[in-house]
Amino acid sequence: MKKILAPMFAVTLLYSCSNSDDNTVPVNPDEKYLDGIFVSNEGNFTKGNASTSYINNGLTTITNDIFTTTNGRALGDVSQSMVVTDKYVYIVVNNSNTIEVVNKKTFKSVYTITQGLSSPRYAVVKNNKLYVTSLNKASVNVYNAETFAFIKEIELNHTSENIVVVGDYIYTANGFYSGGMAIEVINPANDTNTVDIAFDKAISGISTNGQFVYALSANATTTSVSVVNNTSITATKVLDQPIARNIVAEGSNLYYTAGTGVYKMSNSLTAAGTKLFDVAQGADFSVFYGFNVINGTIFTSDANGFVDNSKIVIYKEDGSVVKEFAGGIGTNGFYKF
């Protein structure tokens, strides 16, 4: 009997173990943000009502004000932009002169950077360092991306707005709102400003597909799309459109906005952009206050004049609406993670 029961017991034990809850992966209930889209809501200037929203990966639901809900305090005054990494989200809060660092999966506060900040605008992470532009100073501040300690200030020739990183360099575009006409190139190996790349029109946007930098420059009559490779412009396409903005590079395509239209063109710059669709009319500064293209899906926001919550509309390329949401005040950015 023992010779019969022992194998049967072994089979029973094996079955029990293979179906045991011990083999399941434990779930941390605090880790609510494993995929999806983070949304930056600027808030009203001086009102301290900036916020962050979360759109789930299926693009079916939105959860607003997740920073305050998670941390029990306000985010601050003017959430200008965000940087999403594997571990952290860095929220650049412009008028509060802070960068809130949160755990990406839980959105719990980790640290608040304050040292050396003067109206911070945009940021990138490279070589475990955080690079931050400033509205008030012609410089980029550098911080340790893990300890959050201030490292140095890199002097520029002009104030800068948006900033991207590609390969061996960091690129900062001179202030969009002051008619900046150069991209300044930083070498992160020694954190020095190496060269200025000049444009003949005011820069209204920069983006990257991870290989090249694409710059949009515009005036009252024409818009140019330029390719920057390393430290020089290698190609330019002039478009018969005034004051285009919001360029996004994704894969082999470029997307930009002009008026109420969303346009698409090849990053080979062999042909002008083709209009995909128009969004609803609104105040010039309010339409496309937020714009991004993620996996071919187009995210837009209308800030509603900052008197009500922003209207977020997500489109397919054919102009059909995937979903509409009410965001926070002044939705200005969409970030995939």
Backbone hydrogen bonds, N-H to C=O, Kabsch-Sander energy under -0.5 kcal/mol:
donor,donor_aa,acceptor,acceptor_aa,energy
5,L,1,M,-3.2
6,A,2,K,-2.3
8,M,4,I,-1.5
9,F,5,L,-3.1
10,A,6,A,-2.4
11,V,7,P,-2.6
12,T,8,M,-2.4
13,L,9,F,-2.8
14,L,10,A,-2.6
15,Y,11,V,-2.6
16,S,12,T,-2.5
17,C,13,L,-2.5
18,S,14,L,-2.5
19,N,15,Y,-1.2
20,S,17,C,-1.3
23,N,20,S,-1.6
24,T,21,D,-1.5
28,N,26,P,-0.5
31,E,28,N,-1.9
32,K,30,D,-1.7
32,K,105,K,-0.8
33,Y,105,K,-2.3
34,L,32,K,-0.6
37,I,55,I,-2.6
38,F,335,Y,-2.8
39,V,53,S,-2.7
40,S,333,G,-2.2
41,N,39,V,-0.5
41,N,51,S,-2.5
42,E,40,S,-0.6
42,E,330,G,-2.9
43,G,329,I,-2.7
47,K,44,N,-2.1
48,G,44,N,-0.6
49,N,44,N,-0.5
50,A,76,G,-2.2
51,S,41,N,-2.2
53,S,39,V,-2.5
54,Y,63,T,-2.3
55,I,37,I,-2.9
56,N,61,T,-1.7
59,L,56,N,-2.1
63,T,54,Y,-2.5
66,I,52,T,-2.5
69,T,65,D,-2.0
70,T,66,I,-1.9
71,N,67,F,-2.6
72,G,68,T,-2.4
75,L,50,A,-0.6
78,V,42,E,-0.8
78,V,76,G,-0.7
79,S,42,E,-1.1
80,Q,78,V,-1.1
80,Q,92,V,-2.1
81,S,92,V,-1.1
83,V,90,Y,-1.9
85,T,83,V,-0.5
85,T,88,Y,-3.0
89,V,102,V,-2.2
90,Y,83,V,-2.7
91,I,89,V,-0.6
91,I,100,E,-3.0
92,V,81,S,-2.4
92,V,90,Y,-0.7
93,V,91,I,-0.7
93,V,98,T,-2.6
94,N,78,V,-2.0
94,N,92,V,-0.8
95,N,77,D,-1.3
96,S,77,D,-0.9
97,N,93,V,-0.7
97,N,94,N,-1.1
98,T,93,V,-1.8
99,I,113,I,-1.8
100,E,91,I,-2.3
101,V,99,I,-0.5
101,V,111,Y,-3.0
102,V,89,V,-2.3
102,V,100,E,-0.5
103,N,108,K,-2.6
104,K,87,K,-2.3
107,F,103,N,-2.9
110,V,101,V,-3.4
111,Y,101,V,-1.6
113,I,99,I,-2.7
113,I,111,Y,-0.5
117,L,114,T,-1.6
121,R,133,T,-1.9
124,V,131,Y,-1.7
126,K,129,K,-2.5
129,K,126,K,-1.5
130,L,143,Y,-3.1
131,Y,124,V,-2.9
131,Y,129,K,-0.5
132,V,141,N,-2.5
133,T,122,Y,-2.7
134,S,139,S,-0.6
135,L,119,S,-2.6
136,N,118,S,-1.1
139,S,137,K,-2.0
140,V,154,I,-2.2
141,N,132,V,-2.3
142,V,152,K,-2.8
143,Y,130,L,-2.3
144,N,149,A,-2.8
145,A,128,N,-2.4
148,F,144,N,-1.7
151,I,142,V,-3.2
152,K,142,V,-1.1
154,I,140,V,-3.2
155,E,153,E,-0.6
156,L,138,A,-2.9
160,S,134,S,-0.8
161,E,173,A,-3.2
164,V,171,Y,-2.3
166,V,169,Y,-2.2
169,Y,166,V,-2.1
170,I,186,I,-2.4
171,Y,164,V,-3.0
172,T,184,E,-2.6
173,A,162,N,-2.4
174,N,182,A,-2.7
175,G,159,T,-2.1
178,S,175,G,-0.7
179,G,176,F,-1.1
180,G,175,G,-2.7
183,I,197,I,-2.1
184,E,172,T,-2.8
185,V,195,V,-2.8
186,I,170,I,-3.3
187,N,192,T,-2.6
190,N,187,N,-0.9
191,D,187,N,-1.5
192,T,187,N,-1.2
194,T,185,V,-3.0
194,T,192,T,-0.6
195,V,185,V,-0.9
197,I,183,I,-3.0
198,A,196,D,-0.6
199,F,181,M,-2.6
202,A,218,A,-0.8
203,I,180,G,-2.9
204,S,216,L,-3.2
205,G,216,L,-1.1
207,S,214,Y,-1.9
209,N,212,F,-1.0
213,V,228,V,-2.2
214,Y,207,S,-3.0
215,A,226,S,-2.4
216,L,205,G,-3.2
217,S,215,A,-0.5
217,S,224,S,-2.5
218,A,202,A,-2.6
219,N,222,T,-2.4
223,T,239,L,-2.1
224,S,217,S,-3.5
225,V,237,K,-2.6
226,S,215,A,-2.6
226,S,224,S,-0.5
227,V,235,A,-2.8
228,V,213,V,-3.2
228,V,226,S,-0.5
229,N,227,V,-0.5
229,N,232,S,-2.4
231,T,229,N,-0.6
232,S,229,N,-1.4
234,T,227,V,-2.7
235,A,227,V,-1.0
237,K,225,V,-2.7
239,L,223,T,-4.1
241,Q,239,L,-1.9
243,I,219,N,-2.0
245,R,257,T,-2.9
246,N,204,S,-0.9
248,V,255,Y,-2.7
250,E,248,V,-0.5
250,E,253,N,-2.5
253,N,250,E,-2.2
254,L,265,M,-3.1
255,Y,248,V,-2.6
256,Y,263,Y,-1.8
257,T,245,R,-3.1
258,A,261,G,-1.8
261,G,258,A,-2.4
262,V,277,F,-2.6
263,Y,256,Y,-3.1
264,K,274,T,-2.1
265,M,254,L,-2.5
267,N,252,S,-2.6
269,L,266,S,-1.8
274,T,264,K,-3.1
276,L,262,V,-3.5
277,F,262,V,-1.0
279,V,260,T,-2.7
286,S,283,A,-1.4
287,V,283,A,-2.2
288,F,301,S,-0.5
289,Y,286,S,-1.3
289,Y,301,S,-1.5
290,G,301,S,-0.9
292,N,299,F,-2.0
294,I,297,T,-2.6
297,T,294,I,-1.8
298,I,315,Y,-2.4
299,F,292,N,-3.3
299,F,297,T,-0.5
300,T,313,V,-1.9
301,S,290,G,-1.7
302,D,311,K,-2.1
303,A,286,S,-1.8
306,F,303,A,-2.2
307,V,304,N,-1.7
310,S,328,G,-3.0
311,K,302,D,-2.4
312,I,310,S,-0.7
312,I,325,F,-2.7
313,V,300,T,-1.9
313,V,311,K,-0.5
314,I,323,K,-2.8
315,Y,298,I,-3.0
316,K,320,S,-2.5
319,G,316,K,-2.0
322,V,314,I,-3.3
323,K,314,I,-1.2
325,F,312,I,-2.7
327,G,310,S,-2.4
327,G,325,F,-0.6
331,T,328,G,-0.6
332,N,40,S,-2.7
333,G,40,S,-1.0
335,Y,38,F,-2.9
337,F,36,G,-1.4
